[in-house]
Amino acid sequence: MEQAYAFFHQKYRVYEFSPSETERDNIEYAISSYLDRMSPELYLFLSGGREGFLREHGSFPGDMREAISLMEESLGLQ
């Protein structure tokens, strides 16, 4: 979880402040690719079983905030 948190946190900081749609799309792709290698148990924990979590353009920013917050709670960072 620590590795996923570091990756998500770093990528979201860039995503959050980037004015470039291309850069934001690339970050969404990087996260999606990461999810393909992530432990299924961690993905299930983060998604709460929701289809398309962190994989849909429209809900991506909110999903990222939620995933980061869940990991911060679990890691005792909040």
KEKE-3310 file (N, C-alpha, C; in steps of 0.2 Angstrom, whole numbers, plus 5000, padded with zeros to 4 digits):
npx = (5004:5010:5018:5009:5002:5012:5014:5002:4999:5010:5007:4994:4996:5003:4993:4982:4986:4989:4988:4987:4978:4983:4993:4986:4978:4988:4992:4981:4981:4993:4990:4979:4986:4995:4985:4982:4992:4992:4988:4974:4967:4970:4965:4951:4948:4951:4941:4929:4922:4916:4913:4924:4931:4943:4946:4938:4936:4927:4925:4937:4946:4939:4939:4952:4955:4948:4954:4967:4964:4959:4970:4979:4972:4973:4987:4990:4992:4984)
npy = (4994:5006:5009:5011:5022:5032:5033:5036:5048:5057:5057:5063:5075:5082:5080:5088:5101:5103:5112:5106:5096:5085:5081:5077:5067:5058:5055:5049:5037:5032:5029:5020:5009:5006:5001:4989:4981:4981:4974:4963:4963:4975:4984:4981:4985:4999:5003:4999:4989:4995:4996:5002:5011:5023:5022:5029:5043:5054:5053:5052:5062:5063:5050:5048:5057:5051:5038:5041:5047:5036:5027:5036:5036:5022:5020:5028:5042:5053)
npz = (5000:5003:4992:4982:4987:4987:4973:4968:4975:4971:4957:4957:4962:4952:4942:4948:4947:4934:4919:4907:4896:4889:4897:4909:4904:4901:4914:4919:4911:4916:4929:4927:4920:4931:4939:4933:4937:4951:4967:4968:4979:4986:4976:4977:4990:4989:4979:4984:4977:4966:4949:4936:4944:4946:4933:4924:4915:4918:4932:4938:4945:4957:4962:4963:4974:4984:4984:4988:5001:5008:5008:5015:5028:5031:5032:5043:5041:5042)
capx = (5000:5014:5021:5003:5001:5017:5013:4995:5000:5014:5004:4988:4999:5004:4986:4978:4988:4992:4983:4987:4974:4987:4997:4981:4976:4994:4992:4975:4983:4998:4986:4976:4991:4997:4980:4983:4998:4990:4985:4967:4964:4970:4960:4944:4948:4950:4936:4923:4919:4913:4916:4927:4935:4950:4947:4933:4938:4923:4925:4944:4948:4936:4941:4959:4955:4945:4959:4972:4962:4958:4977:4982:4969:4976:4994:4990:4995:4979)
capy = (5000:5012:5010:5013:5028:5036:5034:5040:5055:5060:5058:5067:5082:5085:5081:5093:5108:5104:5115:5102:5090:5079:5078:5074:5061:5053:5053:5044:5031:5029:5026:5014:5004:5004:4996:4982:4977:4981:4968:4964:4965:4983:4988:4980:4989:5006:5004:4997:4985:4999:4995:5008:5015:5026:5020:5033:5050:5059:5052:5051:5066:5061:5043:5049:5060:5045:5032:5044:5048:5029:5025:5040:5033:5016:5021:5033:5048:5058)
capz = (5000:5004:4986:4978:4990:4985:4966:4967:4978:4967:4951:4958:4963:4945:4939:4951:4945:4927:4914:4900:4896:4887:4903:4913:4901:4902:4921:4920:4908:4920:4934:4924:4919:4937:4942:4930:4941:4958:4970:4967:4986:4987:4972:4979:4996:4987:4975:4987:4973:4961:4942:4933:4949:4944:4926:4920:4914:4922:4939:4940:4950:4964:4963:4966:4980:4988:4985:4992:5008:5011:5010:5021:5034:5033:5034:5049:5039:5043)
cpx = (5004:5017:5015:5002:5006:5016:5007:4996:5004:5010:4998:4990:5000:4997:4982:4980:4990:4986:4983:4983:4978:4990:4992:4979:4982:4994:4986:4977:4988:4995:4982:4980:4994:4991:4980:4988:4996:4987:4978:4964:4964:4965:4953:4943:4947:4944:4929:4919:4915:4917:4919:4930:4942:4951:4942:4935:4934:4924:4932:4947:4945:4938:4948:4959:4953:4951:4965:4970:4961:4965:4980:4979:4972:4983:4995:4993:4990:4977)
cpy = (5006:5014:5013:5020:5033:5038:5038:5047:5059:5062:5063:5074:5086:5086:5087:5100:5109:5107:5111:5096:5084:5076:5075:5067:5056:5051:5048:5037:5028:5025:5019:5008:5001:4999:4989:4978:4977:4975:4969:4965:4972:4987:4987:4985:4997:5008:5003:4992:4989:4998:5002:5013:5017:5024:5024:5040:5055:5058:5051:5055:5064:5055:5044:5051:5054:5040:5035:5044:5041:5026:5029:5037:5027:5016:5026:5040:5054:5059)
cpz = (5000:4997:4982:4981:4987:4977:4965:4970:4973:4960:4952:4959:4957:4942:4941:4948:4938:4923:4907:4901:4894:4893:4908:4910:4902:4909:4922:4917:4912:4926:4932:4923:4926:4940:4939:4934:4948:4961:4970:4974:4987:4982:4974:4986:4994:4983:4978:4982:4967:4954:4940:4938:4946:4936:4921:4920:4919:4930:4942:4945:4957:4966:4966:4973:4986:4990:4990:5000:5011:5013:5015:5028:5036:5035:5040:5047:5040:5050)
residu = (MET:GLU:GLN:ALA:TYR:ALA:PHE:PHE:HIS:GLN:LYS:TYR:ARG:VAL:TYR:GLU:PHE:SER:PRO:SER:GLU:THR:GLU:ARG:ASP:ASN:ILE:GLU:TYR:ALA:ILE:SER:SER:TYR:LEU:ASP:ARG:MET:SER:PRO:GLU:LEU:TYR:LEU:PHE:LEU:SER:GLY:GLY:ARG:GLU:GLY:PHE:LEU:ARG:GLU:HIS:GLY:SER:PHE:PRO:GLY:ASP:MET:ARG:GLU:ALA:ILE:SER:LEU:MET:GLU:GLU:SER:LEU:GLY:LEU:GLN)
# end
